[in-house]
Amino acid sequence: MNNEKIIKAEMLLEGIGEIDDTLLAEALAYRPRRRAGSRLVILAATVAVFLTIMMGLGVIGRLADEKKGDSVAPEFNDAPQAPAQTGTLDSFLSSIEGGDGYEYLADADTLPYFDGMAHVVWQYSGDGGYYVSEGIEGAELESLKVEIGCGYYVGAESPELNCRVWVLLGDGRVISPYLVATSGNISTEVFDYEPEIIPSEEFVTRIQGILS
């Protein structure tokens, strides 16, 4: 080793000897700090796994409920479905079959389509004639109009009724309480139909008041 290298080595050893022991201890104990980003990545991964598990449990729970109930989705998802006991209007009209106090007309052409007053008209199954209520007008008529077309959707299959029902508004328009209130369900004469809704209890109550 030449003299220059010897001199540099002696200077290095001398410098090392002058280093404070406290600084040497801190240097030996040093550990590199974890970056915050690493913790965030681990946290995000944990949350993702948790959400995946919870979603999986939710799907399994729904499948189990569907299997247990063995149910079929209703035809009208956003509409109220008929209660357990339906056909109240049909039951009421069936109960007064054969009674008096109502006009009986054998021909549909003789129905009061244009007499200026509304009438409830019904026809029993197997009977070709029509029963007609007395004229309805004023506040009684207005309250009845509010309830027409309101009720519960029948679902995928229309119920079998003992009698068909219409309301003659007295101005040529004919509607049925078993159909949704739309322009397409308005006629100028009594007509055949398949029930779309079960009339509301309020409507049945008003019909009972009119016919009683």
Protein Blocks (a to p, Z undefined) as FASTA:
>chain_A
ZZklmmmmmmmmmmmmmpcfklmmmmmmpccdddfklmmmmmmmmmmmmmmmmmmmmmmm
mmmmmmmnopacdfblmbccddfbghklmmmmmmmgoiahiacdfbfklpcfknopacdd
dddehiabdcdddddehjllmmmmmmgopacdebjbdcddfbdcdddehnopacdfkbcc
dfklccfbdcddddfbdcdfklmmmmmmmmZZ
